[in-house]
Amino acid sequence: LGCKLYKLKYGNRGHNQPCTHVETKRCFITTQNHGFAITLDTATLNPDVEELFVNENDRTNEGLIHKTRPIMTAQFHPEAMAGPMDTNFLFDVFLDHVKQTKMGQVTMTLKERLTHRMLQKKGLCPRTTPIIRAPYKVLLLGSGGLSIGQAGEFDYSGSQAIKALKEEGMQTVLIKPQCSTVQTSKGLADRVYFLPITTQYVKQVIESERPDGILLSFGGQTALNCGVELFREGILDTYNVTVLGTPIPSIIATEDRKEFALKLTEIDEKVAPSDTATVLKDVLDIGNRL
C-alpha cells in the first residue's frame, strides 16, 4: 500500500474517540484500543487507495478504502459492544456488497455504496448540503441552583463549552443565577448575567445581546425546560437564534417517556412496554395489562 507504520506515544484507547469519514465529513463516536498508526505519504501511497476515516483528536488515520475493489479497513471497533455503536452499519454495507456480488447485481463500488449509505442515513445529499455560517456570538444557559440533575457536572461541562467556543473565536454570553461556580470565573465568558433561567429574563438578554446561537445542554433540567419554552413562544425565531447541539424536537421527544418510546419504535429499536397514568384506576389497569 505504500504506508509506514509507527507507534503512538500514548495510543488511542477508550469509548469516545471521534472519527470523521473523509468524503462526507460525518463524524462518528467510536471505540478504540490501538497503539500504532500509519502515515499516508502521497508519494508512496498506492494511487487506488484513499483515506477512509481520520481521528479528530490527533488527526491520525483510522481506515483505508480501495477506489474500485471491495477492500476497506477500520482501525477502530465498529461493533463496539459496551460502547458507542455509531459505525455498526459498516458490516451491513460490506455484507450487502458481498451478497450483490454473488448474485451478479453490483451497481456501484464498495466506496460508492458506503458513501451513499452515510448520506442516506441522515437524509443528506452529496455536495448540495448548504454551508451553515458559524455563529459569531453564542448564549449559554448555565445550571440553576445546585440540585439533582443540574449540579457540579453541568458547571464543569459548561465551562469546557465556553472554552471551546472561545477557541473557535466566538463571543460567549452566560446566564447563571449563582456566582460561586467555575463558569462564572473572571476571564472565562465574555459577558455574564447573574439572572434566573426563565423565559422572561433570557428573552431580555437575547434582546440586548442578539446572539446568533444558543446552547441548552449545559444547564441541566432548568435550561432544557427554558429552551423548550423559548421555542414554543417563538422567541428564538423572532430574534433568529439558532439552537446549537441537540435540537428542540429531540429535547421534547426525550423528555416525554411515551413520545420517546414511540420514536424508538419508529427506528426498530427494542423498548420495554410502558404507558402513562395520572389516576389510580389507570395505574391498576396498566399494571394488569403489562
C-alpha positions as MATLAB code, in Angstrom:
seq = 'LGCKLYKLKYGNRGHNQPCTHVETKRCFITTQNHGFAITLDTATLNPDVEELFVNENDRTNEGLIHKTRPIMTAQFHPEAMAGPMDTNFLFDVFLDHVKQTKMGQVTMTLKERLTHRMLQKKGLCPRTTPIIRAPYKVLLLGSGGLSIGQAGEFDYSGSQAIKALKEEGMQTVLIKPQCSTVQTSKGLADRVYFLPITTQYVKQVIESERPDGILLSFGGQTALNCGVELFREGILDTYNVTVLGTPIPSIIATEDRKEFALKLTEIDEKVAPSDTATVLKDVLDIGNRL';
ca = [
       0.000    0.000    0.000;
       2.964    2.323    0.419;
       2.261    3.256    4.049;
       4.606    3.313    7.030;
       3.720    2.020   10.497;
       4.706    3.903   13.642;
       3.980    3.660   17.378;
       1.786    6.288   19.002;
       3.106    7.955   22.154;
       0.054    7.030   24.221;
      -2.250    5.167   21.859;
      -5.926    5.734   21.140;
      -7.988    3.919   23.738;
     -11.476    4.351   25.139;
     -15.150    4.552   24.223;
     -15.421    8.132   22.962;
     -12.980    8.616   20.093;
     -14.379   10.900   17.344;
     -13.644    9.735   13.786;
     -14.626   11.584   10.617;
     -15.471    9.982    7.285;
     -13.172   11.875    4.920;
     -15.551   12.200    1.960;
     -18.826   13.138    3.667;
     -17.237   14.862    6.700;
     -19.611   12.971    9.011;
     -18.189   12.390   12.477;
     -18.817    9.156   14.404;
     -18.081    8.281   18.037;
     -16.032    5.086   18.119;
     -14.414    2.624   20.495;
     -10.649    2.216   20.095;
      -7.787    0.261   21.587;
      -4.675    0.543   19.439;
      -1.152    1.804   19.938;
       0.038    2.067   16.334;
      -0.899    4.177   13.308;
       0.177    4.585    9.684;
       1.487    7.556    7.721;
      -0.074    8.428    4.372;
       2.592    9.739    2.016;
       1.141   10.676   -1.376;
       4.496    9.978   -2.962;
       4.416    6.310   -1.945;
       0.718    5.589   -1.314;
      -0.992    3.274   -3.798;
      -2.993    5.621   -6.097;
      -6.012    3.294   -5.918;
      -6.214    3.605   -2.108;
      -7.757    6.528   -0.201;
      -8.049    7.540    3.442;
     -11.456    6.480    4.797;
     -11.546    7.743    8.399;
      -9.428   10.162   10.414;
      -9.256   10.602   14.208;
     -10.354   14.112   15.173;
      -8.270   14.141   18.354;
      -4.824   13.636   16.847;
      -5.597   13.537   13.087;
      -4.184   10.025   12.724;
      -5.517    7.620   10.119;
      -8.379    5.328   11.192;
      -9.094    3.441    7.974;
      -8.403    2.977    4.248;
     -10.581    2.070    1.272;
      -9.874    0.929   -2.286;
     -11.403    3.110   -5.017;
     -12.725    0.206   -7.087;
     -12.179   -3.102   -5.269;
     -14.242   -4.286   -2.261;
     -11.469   -3.628    0.257;
     -11.700   -1.366    3.283;
     -10.222   -1.191    6.774;
     -11.217    0.381   10.089;
      -8.684    0.944   12.848;
     -11.430    1.325   15.466;
     -14.024   -1.253   16.614;
     -17.234   -0.872   14.537;
     -19.090   -3.463   16.641;
     -18.231   -1.500   19.813;
     -20.086   -3.734   22.233;
     -20.369   -1.985   25.613;
     -19.592    1.239   23.761;
     -20.911    3.559   21.033;
     -22.316    1.704   18.025;
     -22.353    4.570   15.510;
     -20.478    2.545   12.885;
     -22.269   -0.805   13.124;
     -23.605   -0.151    9.637;
     -20.138   -0.793    8.158;
     -20.840   -4.521    8.494;
     -24.218   -4.150    6.753;
     -22.694   -2.225    3.868;
     -19.949   -4.791    3.350;
     -22.307   -7.786    3.588;
     -24.782   -6.181    1.167;
     -21.942   -5.671   -1.300;
     -20.847   -9.311   -0.951;
     -24.418  -10.580   -1.490;
     -24.979   -8.438   -4.578;
     -21.614   -9.509   -5.977;
     -22.549  -13.194   -5.617;
     -25.864  -12.533   -7.397;
     -24.174  -10.520  -10.143;
     -26.175   -7.396   -9.265;
     -23.365   -4.976   -8.394;
     -24.320   -1.436   -9.448;
     -21.694    0.547   -7.516;
     -18.295    0.121   -5.896;
     -17.941   -0.530   -2.172;
     -16.647    3.032   -1.748;
     -19.702    4.470   -3.524;
     -22.044    2.195   -1.552;
     -20.534    3.289    1.751;
     -20.787    6.981    0.871;
     -24.379    6.532   -0.316;
     -25.338    4.779    2.944;
     -23.831    7.541    5.076;
     -25.676   10.259    3.188;
     -28.902    8.254    3.085;
     -28.736    7.527    6.822;
     -29.172   11.205    7.618;
     -31.141   12.254    4.558;
     -28.247   14.283    3.155;
     -27.376   14.984   -0.473;
     -23.752   14.826   -1.641;
     -22.229   18.247   -2.337;
     -25.594   20.034   -2.208;
     -25.943   20.474    1.559;
     -25.946   24.236    2.253;
     -22.977   25.596    4.177;
     -24.151   26.894    7.540;
     -22.402   30.050    8.747;
     -20.693   29.588   12.089;
     -22.257   31.719   14.845;
     -20.407   34.844   15.990;
     -21.977   35.183   19.436;
     -23.354   32.269   21.479;
     -25.604   32.398   24.539;
     -25.127   29.593   27.055;
     -27.763   28.814   29.668;
     -25.940   27.740   32.808;
     -27.302   25.490   35.527;
     -29.762   26.714   38.109;
     -29.431   26.148   41.838;
     -27.427   23.118   42.950;
     -29.811   20.158   42.917;
     -30.114   16.674   41.460;
     -29.746   16.821   37.682;
     -28.100   20.227   37.464;
     -25.213   20.325   39.878;
     -21.435   20.351   39.525;
     -21.231   18.193   36.395;
     -23.069   20.853   34.388;
     -20.837   23.592   35.747;
     -17.816   21.599   34.536;
     -19.250   20.732   31.107;
     -20.485   24.306   30.635;
     -17.088   25.772   31.421;
     -15.484   23.424   28.876;
     -18.080   24.509   26.306;
     -17.205   28.163   26.886;
     -13.509   27.399   26.407;
     -14.224   25.518   23.177;
     -16.352   28.375   21.816;
     -13.652   30.926   22.596;
     -11.053   28.759   20.880;
     -13.224   28.991   17.754;
     -13.219   32.776   18.009;
     -16.837   33.130   19.166;
     -18.111   35.598   21.741;
     -19.704   33.915   24.733;
     -22.599   35.164   26.860;
     -23.520   33.259   30.019;
     -26.706   33.412   32.090;
     -26.418   31.821   35.516;
     -28.172   32.589   38.813;
     -25.288   31.706   41.098;
     -21.806   33.186   41.288;
     -19.794   30.532   43.149;
     -19.052   28.363   40.100;
     -16.300   27.753   37.563;
     -18.437   29.013   34.669;
     -18.663   32.472   36.211;
     -14.914   32.785   36.841;
     -13.353   36.040   35.703;
     -11.987   35.843   32.171;
     -13.971   32.777   31.107;
     -17.183   34.004   29.433;
     -17.110   37.394   27.691;
     -20.351   38.518   29.348;
     -22.022   37.069   32.447;
     -25.581   37.754   33.615;
     -26.485   36.653   37.138;
     -30.166   36.070   36.423;
     -32.698   33.255   36.881;
     -33.002   30.809   33.964;
     -36.545   31.769   32.959;
     -38.044   32.831   29.626;
     -38.650   36.346   30.951;
     -35.015   37.042   31.805;
     -33.486   35.049   28.949;
     -35.627   36.981   26.461;
     -34.313   40.265   27.891;
     -30.722   39.091   27.448;
     -31.438   37.941   23.881;
     -32.942   41.356   23.089;
     -29.861   43.084   24.481;
     -27.073   40.806   23.216;
     -28.640   39.491   19.959;
     -26.730   36.156   19.922;
     -26.568   34.037   16.767;
     -26.796   30.747   18.648;
     -27.871   29.297   21.981;
     -26.702   26.218   23.915;
     -29.260   24.460   26.120;
     -27.458   21.238   27.054;
     -25.154   22.631   29.736;
     -27.642   23.762   32.356;
     -29.498   20.656   33.407;
     -33.277   20.384   33.514;
     -33.795   24.101   34.135;
     -32.019   25.129   30.931;
     -33.758   22.441   28.864;
     -37.202   23.481   30.092;
     -36.420   27.131   29.435;
     -35.190   26.359   25.924;
     -38.378   24.485   25.081;
     -40.494   27.424   26.319;
     -38.404   29.898   24.280;
     -39.065   27.742   21.234;
     -42.805   27.348   21.856;
     -43.288   31.076   22.461;
     -41.495   31.863   19.197;
     -38.775   33.923   20.882;
     -35.920   32.052   19.180;
     -37.484   32.516   15.735;
     -38.293   36.174   16.400;
     -34.660   37.005   17.153;
     -33.203   34.485   14.668;
     -31.354   32.490   17.339;
     -30.177   29.040   16.243;
     -30.224   26.178   18.754;
     -26.784   24.556   18.726;
     -26.318   20.906   19.634;
     -29.411   18.865   20.436;
     -32.405   20.323   18.527;
     -35.603   21.294   20.344;
     -37.771   18.496   18.841;
     -35.281   15.924   20.141;
     -35.329   17.501   23.599;
     -39.133   17.406   23.659;
     -39.206   13.790   22.459;
     -36.705   12.588   25.067;
     -38.372   14.471   27.930;
     -41.691   12.686   27.274;
     -41.277    8.980   28.079;
     -44.200    7.912   25.896;
     -43.037   10.026   22.967;
     -39.502    8.717   23.398;
     -40.713    5.106   23.297;
     -42.642    5.834   20.088;
     -39.562    7.379   18.488;
     -37.500    4.297   19.344;
     -40.187    2.067   17.859;
     -40.080    4.091   14.625;
     -36.426    3.156   14.116;
     -36.985   -0.500   15.088;
     -35.226   -0.248   18.440;
     -36.494   -2.585   21.148;
     -38.060   -0.875   24.140;
     -39.808   -2.232   27.221;
     -43.622   -1.871   27.046;
     -44.872    1.066   29.087;
     -47.727    3.539   29.481;
     -48.584    6.649   31.459;
     -51.280    7.284   34.030;
     -52.476   10.174   36.184;
     -55.087    8.470   38.385;
     -55.001    5.307   40.498;
     -57.543    3.412   38.366;
     -55.434    3.858   35.226;
     -52.337    2.760   37.132;
     -54.019   -0.501   38.164;
     -55.378   -1.113   34.652;
     -51.979   -0.556   33.070;
     -50.304   -2.738   35.679;
     -52.655   -5.631   34.910;
     -52.236   -5.185   31.152;
     -48.458   -5.075   31.220;
];
